[in-house]
């Protein structure tokens, strides 16, 4: 696994904290995402991983701290701000609507209107154009879903994850944030999902991925942030650690370390 050494820092978090009354869920966390890397975030349940991602993307209101894009402080108070800043997020529930088609799910909230007078006046959707964009993208990503008119609930977990991940390629301008992309998937579907995660880099995105799967970290990621009790316990280049080391850092059996 090659790691990124001198790549530009595309996203930075500085001093991110989240308090729920007297409970500190996130405690002054710093994080850097480099251009063109897959950055894993690992830790036990309750370590603060999902809270960190939600604070980064405006899904929750942070108590303190700042987010910088390309070195400039960027106000991200809600998910719309994150999307405007070039971040696309896929949570564990995938945010797909079961009762509508793949096409409608892919363009939900971003529908293409027919470029005609009637289309502009009455908001008539341009399904042929949306369908063509999806088929072209699926071909590029080698996603073998042909019946894009079927409702999302008709597809397997791996296919649904493929749809959710493909949205990050279509709409994620620069940064993809993935919360457990292989949760509840079988071995074959997990590999398909992780191959798609790798392909995000090929399409110019930088990736933050929460995962519990140490093999996925070692096989697909460039660096790893280990969280414990709401704090960053370690930052490592994946090329310099193994599974036992990661487990030791997660549990606290191995002391904090910082990679490059």
FIFINU-321317 format. One record per residue (C-alpha): z, x, y; residue in three letters. Coordinates in steps of 0.5 Angstrom, whole numbers. Layout:
// FIFINU-321317
c3 Z&c1 X&c2 Y&rest Ala $
...
This chain:
// FIFINU-321317
c3 0&c1 0&c2 0&rest Unk $
c3 -2&c1 3&c2 7&rest Unk $
c3 3&c1 2&c2 12&rest Unk $
c3 1&c1 1&c2 20&rest Unk $
c3 4&c1 7&c2 24&rest Unk $
c3 1&c1 7&c2 31&rest Unk $
c3 -2&c1 0&c2 31&rest Unk $
c3 -1&c1 -4&c2 38&rest Unk $
c3 5&c1 -9&c2 38&rest Unk $
c3 2&c1 -16&c2 39&rest Unk $
c3 9&c1 -20&c2 38&rest Unk $
c3 16&c1 -18&c2 40&rest Unk $
c3 22&c1 -21&c2 40&rest Unk $
c3 28&c1 -18&c2 44&rest Unk $
c3 35&c1 -21&c2 43&rest Unk $
c3 34&c1 -28&c2 40&rest Unk $
c3 40&c1 -32&c2 38&rest Unk $
c3 41&c1 -39&c2 36&rest Unk $
c3 48&c1 -42&c2 36&rest Unk $
c3 50&c1 -49&c2 33&rest Unk $
c3 57&c1 -50&c2 37&rest Unk $
c3 61&c1 -44&c2 34&rest Unk $
c3 56&c1 -42&c2 28&rest Unk $
c3 52&c1 -36&c2 30&rest Unk $
c3 45&c1 -38&c2 26&rest Unk $
c3 42&c1 -32&c2 29&rest Unk $
c3 45&c1 -26&c2 32&rest Unk $
c3 41&c1 -22&c2 37&rest Unk $
c3 35&c1 -20&c2 33&rest Unk $
c3 30&c1 -16&c2 35&rest Unk $
c3 23&c1 -16&c2 31&rest Unk $
c3 16&c1 -13&c2 32&rest Unk $
c3 10&c1 -15&c2 29&rest Unk $
c3 4&c1 -10&c2 29&rest Unk $
c3 -3&c1 -12&c2 30&rest Unk $
c3 -7&c1 -12&c2 23&rest Unk $
c3 -1&c1 -12&c2 19&rest Unk $
c3 3&c1 -17&c2 14&rest Unk $
c3 10&c1 -17&c2 16&rest Unk $
c3 15&c1 -20&c2 11&rest Unk $
c3 22&c1 -23&c2 12&rest Unk $
c3 27&c1 -23&c2 7&rest Unk $
c3 34&c1 -25&c2 6&rest Unk $
c3 39&c1 -29&c2 2&rest Unk $
c3 39&c1 -37&c2 3&rest Unk $
c3 43&c1 -38&c2 10&rest Unk $
c3 41&c1 -30&c2 12&rest Unk $
c3 37&c1 -33&c2 18&rest Unk $
c3 30&c1 -32&c2 16&rest Unk $
c3 27&c1 -39&c2 18&rest Unk $
c3 32&c1 -40&c2 24&rest Unk $
c3 28&c1 -34&c2 27&rest Unk $
c3 21&c1 -36&c2 25&rest Unk $
c3 23&c1 -43&c2 29&rest Unk $
c3 26&c1 -39&c2 35&rest Unk $
c3 20&c1 -35&c2 35&rest Unk $
c3 15&c1 -41&c2 35&rest Unk $
c3 19&c1 -46&c2 39&rest Unk $
c3 21&c1 -51&c2 33&rest Unk $
c3 28&c1 -50&c2 36&rest Unk $
c3 31&c1 -48&c2 42&rest Unk $
c3 34&c1 -41&c2 42&rest Unk $
c3 41&c1 -40&c2 45&rest Unk $
c3 38&c1 -33&c2 48&rest Unk $
c3 33&c1 -28&c2 48&rest Unk $
c3 26&c1 -27&c2 49&rest Unk $
c3 19&c1 -27&c2 46&rest Unk $
c3 13&c1 -22&c2 48&rest Unk $
c3 6&c1 -22&c2 47&rest Unk $
c3 2&c1 -16&c2 48&rest Unk $
c3 8&c1 -13&c2 52&rest Unk $
c3 9&c1 -19&c2 57&rest Unk $
c3 14&c1 -24&c2 56&rest Unk $
c3 12&c1 -31&c2 54&rest Unk $
c3 15&c1 -37&c2 55&rest Unk $
c3 15&c1 -41&c2 48&rest Unk $
c3 19&c1 -47&c2 49&rest Unk $
c3 16&c1 -52&c2 44&rest Unk $
c3 10&c1 -51&c2 38&rest Unk $
c3 5&c1 -53&c2 43&rest Unk $
c3 7&c1 -47&c2 47&rest Unk $
c3 6&c1 -42&c2 41&rest Unk $
c3 0&c1 -45&c2 39&rest Unk $
c3 -3&c1 -44&c2 46&rest Unk $
c3 0&c1 -36&c2 45&rest Unk $
c3 -4&c1 -36&c2 39&rest Unk $
c3 1&c1 -37&c2 34&rest Unk $
c3 -1&c1 -42&c2 28&rest Unk $
c3 5&c1 -43&c2 23&rest Unk $
c3 5&c1 -46&c2 16&rest Unk $
c3 12&c1 -49&c2 14&rest Unk $
c3 14&c1 -50&c2 7&rest Unk $
c3 12&c1 -57&c2 7&rest Unk $
c3 5&c1 -55&c2 9&rest Unk $
c3 5&c1 -61&c2 15&rest Unk $
c3 -1&c1 -64&c2 11&rest Unk $
c3 -1&c1 -72&c2 11&rest Unk $
c3 -2&c1 -74&c2 4&rest Unk $
c3 -6&c1 -81&c2 6&rest Unk $
c3 -12&c1 -78&c2 10&rest Unk $
c3 -17&c1 -73&c2 8&rest Unk $
c3 -18&c1 -66&c2 8&rest Unk $
c3 -22&c1 -66&c2 14&rest Unk $
c3 -18&c1 -70&c2 18&rest Unk $
c3 -12&c1 -66&c2 16&rest Unk $
c3 -15&c1 -60&c2 18&rest Unk $
c3 -17&c1 -62&c2 25&rest Unk $
c3 -11&c1 -67&c2 26&rest Unk $
c3 -9&c1 -66&c2 33&rest Unk $
c3 -16&c1 -62&c2 34&rest Unk $
c3 -21&c1 -67&c2 33&rest Unk $
c3 -28&c1 -65&c2 35&rest Unk $
c3 -31&c1 -71&c2 39&rest Unk $
c3 -39&c1 -73&c2 39&rest Unk $
c3 -42&c1 -69&c2 45&rest Unk $
c3 -45&c1 -76&c2 47&rest Unk $
c3 -44&c1 -81&c2 53&rest Unk $
c3 -41&c1 -86&c2 48&rest Unk $
c3 -37&c1 -80&c2 44&rest Unk $
c3 -34&c1 -78&c2 50&rest Unk $
c3 -33&c1 -85&c2 53&rest Unk $
c3 -30&c1 -88&c2 46&rest Unk $
c3 -27&c1 -82&c2 43&rest Unk $
c3 -32&c1 -82&c2 37&rest Unk $
c3 -31&c1 -76&c2 32&rest Unk $
c3 -36&c1 -72&c2 30&rest Unk $
c3 -35&c1 -72&c2 22&rest Unk $
c3 -41&c1 -68&c2 20&rest Unk $
c3 -39&c1 -62&c2 25&rest Unk $
c3 -32&c1 -62&c2 23&rest Unk $
c3 -34&c1 -62&c2 15&rest Unk $
c3 -39&c1 -57&c2 16&rest Unk $
c3 -34&c1 -52&c2 20&rest Unk $
c3 -29&c1 -53&c2 14&rest Unk $
c3 -35&c1 -52&c2 8&rest Unk $
c3 -37&c1 -46&c2 12&rest Unk $
c3 -30&c1 -43&c2 12&rest Unk $
c3 -28&c1 -45&c2 5&rest Unk $
c3 -34&c1 -41&c2 3&rest Unk $
c3 -32&c1 -35&c2 7&rest Unk $
c3 -25&c1 -36&c2 4&rest Unk $
c3 -27&c1 -37&c2 -3&rest Unk $
c3 -23&c1 -44&c2 -3&rest Unk $
c3 -26&c1 -48&c2 -9&rest Unk $
c3 -25&c1 -55&c2 -6&rest Unk $
c3 -32&c1 -59&c2 -5&rest Unk $
c3 -29&c1 -66&c2 -4&rest Unk $
c3 -26&c1 -66&c2 3&rest Unk $
c3 -26&c1 -73&c2 4&rest Unk $
c3 -21&c1 -74&c2 -2&rest Unk $
c3 -14&c1 -75&c2 1&rest Unk $
c3 -9&c1 -69&c2 1&rest Unk $
c3 -5&c1 -72&c2 -4&rest Unk $
c3 -10&c1 -72&c2 -10&rest Unk $
c3 -10&c1 -64&c2 -10&rest Unk $
c3 -6&c1 -59&c2 -13&rest Unk $
c3 0&c1 -55&c2 -10&rest Unk $
c3 -4&c1 -49&c2 -10&rest Unk $
c3 -10&c1 -53&c2 -7&rest Unk $
c3 -6&c1 -56&c2 -1&rest Unk $
c3 -3&c1 -49&c2 0&rest Unk $
c3 -10&c1 -46&c2 1&rest Unk $
c3 -12&c1 -52&c2 6&rest Unk $
c3 -6&c1 -50&c2 10&rest Unk $
c3 -7&c1 -43&c2 10&rest Unk $
c3 -14&c1 -44&c2 12&rest Unk $
c3 -12&c1 -48&c2 18&rest Unk $
c3 -9&c1 -41&c2 20&rest Unk $
c3 -16&c1 -38&c2 20&rest Unk $
c3 -19&c1 -43&c2 24&rest Unk $
c3 -14&c1 -44&c2 29&rest Unk $
c3 -9&c1 -38&c2 29&rest Unk $
c3 -12&c1 -34&c2 34&rest Unk $
c3 -8&c1 -28&c2 33&rest Unk $
c3 -2&c1 -29&c2 29&rest Unk $
c3 0&c1 -33&c2 23&rest Unk $
c3 7&c1 -35&c2 21&rest Unk $
c3 8&c1 -37&c2 14&rest Unk $
c3 15&c1 -40&c2 11&rest Unk $
c3 15&c1 -39&c2 3&rest Unk $
c3 7&c1 -40&c2 2&rest Unk $
c3 8&c1 -40&c2 -5&rest Unk $
c3 14&c1 -44&c2 -6&rest Unk $
c3 14&c1 -49&c2 -12&rest Unk $
c3 7&c1 -46&c2 -14&rest Unk $
c3 6&c1 -43&c2 -21&rest Unk $
c3 3&c1 -36&c2 -22&rest Unk $
c3 -4&c1 -37&c2 -22&rest Unk $
c3 -3&c1 -41&c2 -16&rest Unk $
c3 1&c1 -36&c2 -13&rest Unk $
c3 -4&c1 -31&c2 -13&rest Unk $
c3 -9&c1 -35&c2 -10&rest Unk $
c3 -5&c1 -36&c2 -4&rest Unk $
c3 -3&c1 -29&c2 -4&rest Unk $
c3 -10&c1 -27&c2 -4&rest Unk $
c3 -11&c1 -32&c2 2&rest Unk $
c3 -5&c1 -29&c2 6&rest Unk $
c3 -9&c1 -22&c2 5&rest Unk $
c3 -15&c1 -25&c2 7&rest Unk $
c3 -12&c1 -27&c2 14&rest Unk $
c3 -12&c1 -20&c2 16&rest Unk $
c3 -19&c1 -19&c2 14&rest Unk $
c3 -20&c1 -25&c2 19&rest Unk $
c3 -17&c1 -21&c2 25&rest Unk $
c3 -10&c1 -24&c2 24&rest Unk $
c3 -3&c1 -21&c2 24&rest Unk $
c3 2&c1 -24&c2 19&rest Unk $
c3 9&c1 -26&c2 19&rest Unk $
c3 11&c1 -28&c2 12&rest Unk $
c3 18&c1 -31&c2 10&rest Unk $
c3 19&c1 -30&c2 2&rest Unk $
c3 24&c1 -29&c2 -4&rest Unk $
c3 19&c1 -26&c2 -8&rest Unk $
c3 20&c1 -18&c2 -8&rest Unk $
c3 13&c1 -17&c2 -12&rest Unk $
c3 9&c1 -21&c2 -6&rest Unk $
c3 13&c1 -16&c2 -1&rest Unk $
c3 11&c1 -10&c2 -5&rest Unk $
c3 4&c1 -12&c2 -7&rest Unk $
c3 2&c1 -15&c2 -1&rest Unk $
c3 6&c1 -13&c2 5&rest Unk $
c3 6&c1 -7&c2 10&rest Unk $
c3 13&c1 -7&c2 13&rest Unk $
c3 19&c1 -11&c2 11&rest Unk $
c3 25&c1 -14&c2 15&rest Unk $
c3 31&c1 -15&c2 11&rest Unk $
c3 36&c1 -20&c2 14&rest Unk $
c3 43&c1 -21&c2 13&rest Unk $
c3 48&c1 -26&c2 16&rest Unk $
c3 44&c1 -28&c2 22&rest Unk $
c3 42&c1 -20&c2 24&rest Unk $
c3 37&c1 -15&c2 22&rest Unk $
c3 40&c1 -11&c2 16&rest Unk $
c3 34&c1 -6&c2 15&rest Unk $
c3 27&c1 -5&c2 17&rest Unk $
c3 22&c1 -1&c2 12&rest Unk $
c3 15&c1 1&c2 11&rest Unk $
c3 14&c1 -2&c2 4&rest Unk $
c3 11&c1 4&c2 1&rest Unk $
c3 18&c1 7&c2 2&rest Unk $
c3 22&c1 2&c2 -2&rest Unk $
c3 22&c1 -1&c2 -9&rest Unk $
c3 25&c1 -8&c2 -11&rest Unk $
c3 32&c1 -5&c2 -13&rest Unk $
c3 32&c1 -2&c2 -6&rest Unk $
c3 30&c1 -9&c2 -3&rest Unk $
c3 35&c1 -13&c2 -7&rest Unk $
c3 41&c1 -8&c2 -5&rest Unk $
c3 39&c1 -8&c2 2&rest Unk $
c3 39&c1 -16&c2 2&rest Unk $
c3 46&c1 -16&c2 -2&rest Unk $
c3 49&c1 -11&c2 3&rest Unk $
c3 50&c1 -6&c2 -3&rest Unk $
c3 45&c1 -1&c2 1&rest Unk $
c3 47&c1 1&c2 8&rest Unk $
c3 42&c1 -1&c2 14&rest Unk $
c3 36&c1 3&c2 15&rest Unk $
c3 30&c1 3&c2 20&rest Unk $
c3 23&c1 5&c2 18&rest Unk $
c3 18&c1 7&c2 23&rest Unk $
